[in-house]
């Protein structure tokens, strides 16, 4: 996992909203696009950035491309962030 790519992808509010949509399960690009007032090309761009950061992966079924969360990357981010909480918690005990 590349933290710079991951955090760059997470910095955009549209991409964060797409990730929130996907937490309930896989969706087609068209279904994702219905939630936004954006051109299809713009949605495709955001999805490609999420794929590049390995936050989502795609599967093809017939004429549709479905996107779903790559949970393992989120777990890695959470583990990395947890180390800072432990340090803060230890400091508060002093």
Phi, psi and omega in degrees: 000142178252107181302319179302315179295320181296310182290329175297317179295320181287343182290339183270128182296328178295316180294323177296323178293321176299316179298321178297319177300321185282350181295339179270358178135174184293151180218152174281161178301322179296317178297320178296316182299330180295341182273357185230153174261062183228156177293152179303323179296325179291318177298316178301319178299312181297320178295322179293325177293322177293322176294316180301325179275002181062022178280335176225158170228159184244149172229145180253134177222113185056239182264010186243149173248126180252145180242141175213160182293143171264091188301326183300325178291320177296322178296318177298317179298315181297319177296318180296315181292329183299330180298330180283326177294318179299319180295319179293319181298316179296321180295325182290339180283340184286000000 
